[in-house]
């Protein structure tokens, strides 16, 4: 079991002991850091050490206290108890600027950029370069371009942030944090919206920071990244420390079990041995101007169909076009009946549900209570006349909370007060309340913890067991392989390949995602 920590290769380090790595002396030490909001304790007695030139991962389920710890260290909130030391000297920060002046910077999980400013203006916001008393736009644009190129991002520095794709916005935010030399860089879920080459470039940047003797605190739900990068791993559970471990000693399953406090069975539910049923959704010659050209595919009853591809391949744009969220043309049939979809409402009415990749900006009303969020897409069931059936709405919410294991303190909280995993389960409940025949889920587990991932995978498998068709778009190849019955791979706006069975490997998916098959769509181990 995860709590039995006396196994030889999983012996935790004493959190209060001073350790000196070969890379350098202790850079930052926390002693008993705690945070309370009124009577609620969100972090209790956390003591860790970060050495210069060390990558120290902080892992835990959503709500474990990871982000709170990072905000305490970087000056965004004040501790209720405990203290900080930098290079042996006691410090306290009233603002994030004071933390930055001391050499600590936080790269936020949320995108905190000004939409109405250019990429370069965002990078230098509040620290503009001047020449003879005038802002030096040309120099800032050149530095911005160079810094973004290091991250593999080739967005024009003159482009407005509102016109930049979500993945590139995250890279802009990371580039902003890396403009100056810091002693400690904190990354909070930096790859949540990245995929493929973007992830690889970011991990290379993290390793380069280590080579420059810079300390790194790294939070990620992607345990493969933690296993690859971390010199040390600190596990938090329910706001308390489980322990700090040498990174090389922990497998991904070890980490997952330490996070949840129990042994985990297989992460992915078993796949059905039954053959997929008759075609349910047929899409022919779909085109989304500027993104997708002449895409055709079929999703079958009882099948989980995966969509893979690099950022910019057109996966999200294809399905936003099919459900009426952006201009598109296509021939669509659902159970043999032709559809003409011009809006998301028409898609819902036809029996097609779409769960967006961006739950915070596009999926949920974060300032609203849970009940309106749940029932918005099925409002006719709760608002048949002049008056809202509040009792019926409350009953539907209670049922969804129980069915999807949405963890909350009260039914009256807002959607923004839920953890990422519980927000995702609320969004899934919202889509399924319309009883769709086809469910399209874009990035089903982005930014959520291992326990909630396992639950969502089980929910998806149950959907197809009920005779629905499910389409999963994901940037995580292992997720697609573990969950899906068949995978289509997009490249440059077209479907470039298909894999199924034993041919669903990361190597084959990466090949189709990056290489021109020269003959159009190719199939490996499955239907062409």
N, C-alpha and C positions, 0 to 999 in steps of 0.2 A: 504493500500500500504506500501511497505517497507520503504519509506522515511518518513512516518508518525510515528515518534518515541515517541509520547506522550502517548502511551498505558502504563497502569500502570506497567505491568510486563516486559516492554521492554525499560524502561527509561535508556538511556546511562549514564555511569559515565562521569563526567568531566575529559577529558584526562589530564588536567593540575593540577587536584586536587591530594593531597597526601592522599593515602588510606593505612591503616594499617590493615592487616589481622591478625587473631589470631595466625597464624603460624609464623609471623615475620615482621620485618620492611622492608622498601623499599630496595630492593637489587639493582635493576638497573632502571634508569630513562632515557628516551630519550626526548630531548626537541627540537621540530621543525626539526627533521631530514629530509633532502632533498637530492636528488641526480639527477644531470643532466649529460647527455652525449651530449656535444655540445648544440644544441638548444632544445633537447628533454628532458623533465622532466619525470623521471620514478617514483619518489617518492617526495611527497611534504608535508612538515610541519607535520610530524608524531610524536606525543608525547604519549608515553605509560609508564606504570610503571609495574614492575614485583617484587613481594615480595618473600622473602625467604619462601620456602615450598609451593609455589603456582604454579599451572599449568595454564599457560596463552596461550590460543590458538589464532593464527593469521589465519584468513580465508579470502578468496577472490577468484575471478576468476583468471585463468591464465593471467598474465600480470598486475595483480592488484598491484604488488610491494612487495609481501610477501618475496620472496627470496632476493630481493635487500635489504630490511630492515634487514634480518638476516645476510647478508654479511657485512652490515655497522656495526652492533653490534659486529660481531666476527672478525673484522679487515681485511677482504678480500678486501674491497674497502673503499675509503675515502669519507666522506660526502661532498656535495657541500655547505651545510649549516646545522646548528643545532649542538647539543652537546650530549654527553653521561656522565652519572654519575653512579658510583658504590658506594653503601653505602654512598651516599652524597658527594662523592669526584669526581670532574671533571676528566675524563680520555680521552685519544685518543690513537688509536692503529695504528701503521704503518704496522704491519704484524699480521697474525693469531697467531703467536707464542707469541706475546705480549699480545693478548687477552687471550690466554690459561694461560699464567703466571699470569694474573689478575683473572683467575678462570672461563673463558667463553670458551666453546667448541661447535663447530657446527658439527652435524652429517649430512652430505650432502645427498641430494636426489640422485645425481649421484654416481655411484660406483667408488670410487677413490682408487683403490688398484693396486699393482704391480703384474701383471699376472704371471711373472716369478719367484716370491718369494713364499715361503710357507705361510700358514695361520699364523703361529707363527711369522715369520719374518715380515709380514705385520703389525701385532699387535704392534710390538716393533720397527718398522722402525723409525730410528732417535733417539731412546731412549733405545737402547739395554742394557740389563743387563750384567754386567761383574763380573768375579771372578778372582782375582789375575791378573787383566789386560787382561783376555781372555773372549770373549763373552760366557756367560753361557747359551748355547742352551737348556740344560735339564730343567733348571728352567723356562726359557721363555715358553717352550712347556707345562710345567705343569700348569703355570698360565694361558696360553691361553686356555688350555682344561677346566680348572675350570670356567673361565669367559664365555666361549662359552656354557658350560653346564647350566649356569644360564639362558641363553637365549633359552635353549632347542635345541641348535645346537650341534650335535655330530660329526662334521667333524673332521678328524684327523688334529692336528696342523702341521703335517709334509707334508700335501697335498699341491700341488701347487694350487694357487688361480685360474689359468686358467682351472683347472679340477673340480672346485666347482660350483654347481648349482647357478643360479642367486639369489634365495631367501637366500641361505646360505652365499653368498658374502655380502649381506646387513647385515646379522647378524654379520659377521666378522667385518664389518665396524662399526657397533654399539658397538661391544665389544671393539674395539680399542679406541673409544671415552670414554668408561666407565672404562678404566684401571685406570685412576687417579681420585682423588676426585676434583670435580669442584663446584663452587658456582652456576653456571647457565649452563644448558645443553639445546642446541637448536636442535630440531628434525625437519628436513625438509622432509616431506612425508616419514616417516620411514617405513610404512607398505605397500607402493605401490606395492612391489613385494612379500609380505608375504601373507599367508592365514592360516585360521584355528588356530591350536595350536600355530603357530609362532606368530600370531598377539596377541593372548591372553597372551603369555609369555612376549611379548614386553610391552603391556599395564600394566602388573603387575610390570615390571621393572620401568616404568614411575611413577606408584603410590608409589613404594618403594623409589624412589628419593624424592618424595614429603614428605614422612614420615621422611626422613633424613634431612629435612629442606633445600633441594636443590631446587632452582627455575628451572622451565621448561618452555621454549617457544616451542609450538607445532604447526606445520603446517600440515594440512591434508585436502584432498578433501573428505575423508570419514567422513561425518558429524555425523554419529553414534558414532565414536570414540571421536569427539570433545564434543558431548553432554554427553558422559560417563565420560570424564576426566576433562573437563575445569572448573576451578574456575571462570575465566574471559575469555571473547571472544572479541577480537578486529577485526573489519571488515574493510578491505581495498577495495576500488573500484577506478579503474583508477588512482592508485598511491596516493590516498588521503584517510584519515580516514573517515569512516562513523560514527564510535563510538566504545566505549568499554562498554560491557554489562556483568552483572552477568551471569555466565554460566547456572545456574539453571533455568533462566527465558526464555531461547530460545528453541523452538522446532527446529527440522531439517528444516522444511519448513520456519520458521522465518529466520533462518540463510541463507537459499538459496535465499530468497527474498531480504534480506539485501545485499547480495553479488551482485545480478544482478540489483537491483534497481527497480524491478517491481514484481508484483505477478506472481507466476509460476502456470500454470495448472499442472495436474497430470504429474509426471516425465516420466512415461511409456505410450506409445501410446496404445490405446485400442486394445485388441486381437480380431482377426476375429472370428465370430461365425461359419464360414464355416469349414467343416471337411477338414483335409489335403488331398491333391490329391494323385495320384498314387506314388508308390515308385520311387524316382529319383536316389539316391545313395545307393547301397547295398555294404556293406563290410562284408566279411566272413573270419573267421579264421585268422585275422590279428595278426601277431607276429613281435615285434621289439626286437631283442635280448638284454637281460639285462633290459628291461623296460616293455614290454607288451607281453601277451601271450593269443592267441586264443580268440580275441575279434571280435564279430559280431554285426552289427547294421544296421538299415535302416533309411535314411532321406527322407522325403516325400516332394513333390512339395507343395509350399505354407506354409511350416512349419519352425518355428524356433526351432531347437533342441539344448538343452543345455547339456554341459558336466561339471559335478561337480566332486570334489574330493580334497583330501589333496595334499599339495606339495609332489612330489615323487610318486603320484598315477599312472603316466604315460600318463596323458592327452595330454600334448604337444608332447611328444615323439611319441605317436600313430599317430597323424596327420602329424608330420614331416616325419614319415615313409611312410604314405599313399601318400604324395605329392612328394616323392623322395628326401627328404632332409637328410635322414639317411637310413641305410640298413633295409629292412623290407620284409616280405612276406605276401601276402594276395590275396584273390580273390575279385576283385572290378568290379562292374557293374554300368554304368551310363546310365540311361534310357534303361536298359536292354541289353546294349552293353558291353561286357567284355573289361576291360582295363588292360594294362600292363605298369605301370608307373615306370620309372627308374630315372627320374629327374624332377625337378620342371618345366622345360620347357615343358616336356611331359604332366604334369598335367594341365598346363595353356592351352596348345593346345587342350586337351581333354575337357576343360570346367570347371576345378576346380580351384578356386582362394583361396589362403591362405594368410591371414594377420597375420604376426608374432607377438608374445607377446613383442618382444624387438625391437621397432621401430627405436631406435637410433643406435643399433649395427648391426641389421640384415635387417631392413626394408627400411631405407632411407640412402642416401649419404649426410651426413649433411653439407659437405663443397661444395656441388654442388648446382647450381641453381634449381629452382622448376621444370622447364620444363623437364630436363633430368630425374629427379626423377619420374615425372608423367608418362613419356612415355617409361621407360626402359623395362617394361614387355610386351609392345605392340609395340616394336621398328619397326617391319616389316611394320606397317601402316605409319610410318613417315620416314623410311629409306629403301624404296623399291629397290633402286639401289645404285649407287655410292655416292649419295649426300643426306644429311639430308634435309627433307622438313621443314625448320625452321618456315616458315609462318604457316604451318599446325600445327606444334607443339605448337606455341604460341597461336593459336586459341583454341586448345584443353585445354591448361592451363587456358585461360580466361574463358572457359566454365565450367571447373571443379571448379575454384574459385567461380563462381557465383552459381553453382549447389549445392556445399557442404559448402557454406558460409565460405570459408577460409579467415580469416582476415589477411591482410598484408598491408604494406605500398607501396610496389612496386612488380611487377612481377619479378624483377631482384634480389630479396633477395635470400639467400641460405636457404636450408631446416632447417639448424641449428639455423637460426634466428627467426623461427616461435615458438610460444608457443606450449606446449605439445598437447593441444587440436587441434590446427591447423595442427600440424604434423600428428596427428592421422587421421584427415579428408583428408589430402593429401595422406596418405598411403591407405586409403579406396578408394579414387578416382583412385589411381594407379592400385589397384587390379580390380576395376570394369571397368576400361578402356578396359580390355581384354574380357568383356562381358561373365563372367562365368555363368554356370547353377547352380553350387553349390559354395557357398561362406563360407569359414571357417575363423572365426575371433577369434583369441586367445587374451584374455584379452582386450575387445574392449574399455574400458574406464579407463585403468590403468593410474593413475597420471594426470587425467584431471578434470576440474572443472564441477560444476553441470549443467551449461548452455550448455556446449559442450556435456556432457553426454546425456541430453535430446535430442539434435539434432541427435547424433549418434544412439540413440534408434529409433528415427523416421526414419532415413535412413534405418536401418535394417528392420523395419516393412514394409517399402515401397518395399524393395527388394523381400520379399516373396509375397507381393501383386502383383508383376510383374510375379509371377510364378516360382521364383527361390526357391531353398532350402538353408537355412542358418544354419550353425552350430556354436554355440557360446560357447567357453571355457572361464570360468570365475571363479575366486577365491571368488567373492562376491555372496553369496547365494541369497541375496535379489535382486540383479541384474538378476540372472537367473530366479527367481520366477516371477519378474515383467515383464520380457521380453519374456520368452520362452513359447512355447506350450507344451513341454514335456522335461523332464530332465533325462539324464542317469548319474549315479554316479559310478565313478571308485574307486577301492581300490586295491592296490598292483598289478597293471598291468592288472586288469580284470574289466569288468563291473559288479558291485555288486548289482545294483538295478536300478529301473526306476520309476519315479513318474510323474503324470500329474493331471490336474484339481485341485480340492480342496486338494488333497494329496501333492501338491507341497508346503511343509512347511520346514522351517529350521530344525525342529526336525527330520523329515523323511530323509532329505538329509544328515544331520549329522550322523544319525544312519547307513545309507548305506555306508557312507564314512569311518566309523570307526569300524563297526562290521562285523563279518563274517556271511553271511546268511546261510552258510553250505549247501546250495542247489544250489549254483551258482547264476545266475542273478535272482532277484525277481522284481515283478512289483506291484506298488501300484497305483491304479486309472488309469492305462493305459495299453498299449500293452506290453506283455512280449517279 
